[in-house]
Amino acid sequence: MMLKDKVALVTGAGRGIGQAIALAFAKEGAILALSDLKTEFLTETETLAKQAGSPKCILTQANVANGDEVEQVVKISLDTFERIDILVNVAGITKDGLLATMSEQDWDDVLSVNLKSAFLFTKACARPMMKQRAGVIINIASIIGIAGNAGQANYAASKGGMIALTKSTAKELAKRNIRANAIAPGFIKSKMTEKLPPDLVEKMKERIGLRRLGEPQDVANVAVFLASEASAYVTGQTIVVDGGLVL
Ligand SMILES: NC(=O)c1ccc[n+]([C@@H]2O[C@H](COP(=O)([O-])OP(=O)(O)OC[C@H]3O[C@@H](n4cnc5c(N)ncnc54)[C@H](O)[C@@H]3O)[C@@H](O)[C@H]2O)c1
């Protein structure tokens, strides 16, 4: 098992990519601190994680954009497990619209939930990780943060910011044996992409080298690699998981 008894804190773990990462970590023997805005989502992940082999699992409800709530999640995780080996920042939202009409509120909401949250969790987890002299941070960004996208200026800025945050985190914390990497998924099947019109999805598939949408598991497999010792000499990187969409 690649993550036996490692303590992993995963945000946005209630469904989609976050749930897939939690379950992939569970299969590899990780102890889980799972967080989401929606507790009703988390209970399903907990049941599946136990079935998948996670030795221990706790659930916390929090809004990742709220500094006090983030501190509380990290405190509860540390009080319970005494360490945090792996942090995965997954929680994210979209509020799409053209730049000319995008409201300030939609800009702020997306930047807070997607980017500020990663800063808040990284800050809160960096302290125990520095004491442990070991840790792994994984940020779930997006290819939109690399390539940009019409109608997603707020989302693109948040994910591009996440990639820059990852590099700075890696540079700042490498001497403490803490690695930070990002994953930039392409078009992954989830509730987030489910709302897109079917004809747009078909057009999208034609542009993807592997001619299929990604599965949450495709992202989770890379997260396991980045969380494990198999990537011990990899830090500050962004791994694109998009089936060859952006080349
Ligand atoms: N699906 C894709 O194609 C795709 C592509 C690239 C990147 N991503 C990124 O992957 C991550 C997960 O996406 P997904 O497709 O699984 O989405 P999803 O909507 O299925 O899951 C997102 C999860 O985050 C939680 N969440 C939302 N706002 C929150 C908040 N304020 N506080 C705490 N939790 C909150 C939701 O409750 C949900 O469980 C996101 O950051 C997203 O931007 C997704």
The ligand as a Tripos MOL2 file, in Angstrom:
@<TRIPOS>MOLECULE
LIG
   44    48     1     0     0
SMALL
NO_CHARGES

@<TRIPOS>ATOM
      1 N1        -14.8920   18.4450  -13.3290 N.am      1 LIG1
      2 C1        -13.9600   18.9860  -14.0860 C.2       1 LIG1
      3 O1        -13.9960   18.8640  -15.3330 O.2       1 LIG1
      4 C2        -12.8160   19.7450  -13.4810 C.ar      1 LIG1
      5 C3        -11.7890   20.1450  -14.3200 C.ar      1 LIG1
      6 C4        -10.7150   20.8480  -13.7860 C.ar      1 LIG1
      7 C5        -10.6750   21.1330  -12.4350 C.ar      1 LIG1
      8 N2        -11.7100   20.7430  -11.6380 N.ar      1 LIG1
      9 C6        -11.6170   21.1030  -10.2280 C.3       1 LIG1
     10 O2        -11.7300   19.9500   -9.4110 O.3       1 LIG1
     11 C7        -12.3490   20.2920   -8.1740 C.3       1 LIG1
     12 C8        -13.5240   19.3600   -7.9250 C.3       1 LIG1
     13 O3        -14.4340   19.5020   -8.9920 O.3       1 LIG1
     14 P1        -15.6470   18.4900   -9.2400 P.3       1 LIG1
     15 O4        -15.8310   18.4540  -10.6890 O.co2     1 LIG1
     16 O5        -15.4510   17.2410   -8.4760 O.co2     1 LIG1
     17 O6        -16.8340   19.3890   -8.6280 O.3       1 LIG1
     18 P2        -18.0960   19.0180   -7.7220 P.3       1 LIG1
     19 O7        -18.9840   20.2050   -7.8070 O.co2     1 LIG1
     20 O8        -18.6490   17.6910   -8.0820 O.co2     1 LIG1
     21 O9        -17.4590   18.9190   -6.2640 O.3       1 LIG1
     22 C9        -17.0130   20.0390   -5.5690 C.3       1 LIG1
     23 C10       -17.1260   19.7680   -4.0790 C.3       1 LIG1
     24 O10       -16.6480   20.9300   -3.3910 O.3       1 LIG1
     25 C11       -17.5920   21.2700   -2.3730 C.3       1 LIG1
     26 N3        -17.5780   22.7100   -2.1350 N.ar      1 LIG1
     27 C12       -18.0290   23.6770   -2.9640 C.ar      1 LIG1
     28 N4        -17.9050   24.8730   -2.3760 N.ar      1 LIG1
     29 C13       -17.3810   24.6590   -1.1490 C.ar      1 LIG1
     30 C14       -17.0340   25.5030   -0.0650 C.ar      1 LIG1
     31 N5        -17.2190   26.8280   -0.1180 N.pl3     1 LIG1
     32 N6        -16.5060   24.9300    1.0480 N.ar      1 LIG1
     33 C15       -16.3420   23.5990    1.1290 C.ar      1 LIG1
     34 N7        -16.6460   22.7390    0.1310 N.ar      1 LIG1
     35 C16       -17.1700   23.2780   -0.9880 C.ar      1 LIG1
     36 C17       -18.9440   20.7980   -2.9020 C.3       1 LIG1
     37 O11       -19.8770   20.6230   -1.8470 O.3       1 LIG1
     38 C18       -18.5600   19.5130   -3.6140 C.3       1 LIG1
     39 O12       -18.6050   18.3970   -2.7520 O.3       1 LIG1
     40 C19       -12.7410   21.7610   -8.2760 C.3       1 LIG1
     41 O13       -11.7600   22.5570   -7.6630 O.3       1 LIG1
     42 C20       -12.7370   22.0090   -9.7710 C.3       1 LIG1
     43 O14       -12.4880   23.3490  -10.0950 O.3       1 LIG1
     44 C21       -12.7870   20.0540  -12.1320 C.ar      1 LIG1
@<TRIPOS>BOND
     1     1     2 1
     2     2     3 2
     3     2     4 1
     4     4     5 ar
     5     4    44 ar
     6     5     6 ar
     7     6     7 ar
     8     7     8 ar
     9     8     9 1
    10     8    44 ar
    11     9    10 1
    12     9    42 1
    13    10    11 1
    14    11    12 1
    15    11    40 1
    16    12    13 1
    17    13    14 1
    18    14    15 2
    19    14    16 1
    20    14    17 1
    21    17    18 1
    22    18    19 2
    23    18    20 1
    24    18    21 1
    25    21    22 1
    26    22    23 1
    27    23    24 1
    28    23    38 1
    29    24    25 1
    30    25    26 1
    31    25    36 1
    32    26    27 ar
    33    26    35 ar
    34    27    28 ar
    35    28    29 ar
    36    29    30 ar
    37    29    35 ar
    38    30    31 1
    39    30    32 ar
    40    32    33 ar
    41    33    34 ar
    42    34    35 ar
    43    36    37 1
    44    36    38 1
    45    38    39 1
    46    40    41 1
    47    40    42 1
    48    42    43 1
@<TRIPOS>SUBSTRUCTURE
     1 LIG1         1 GROUP 0 **** ****
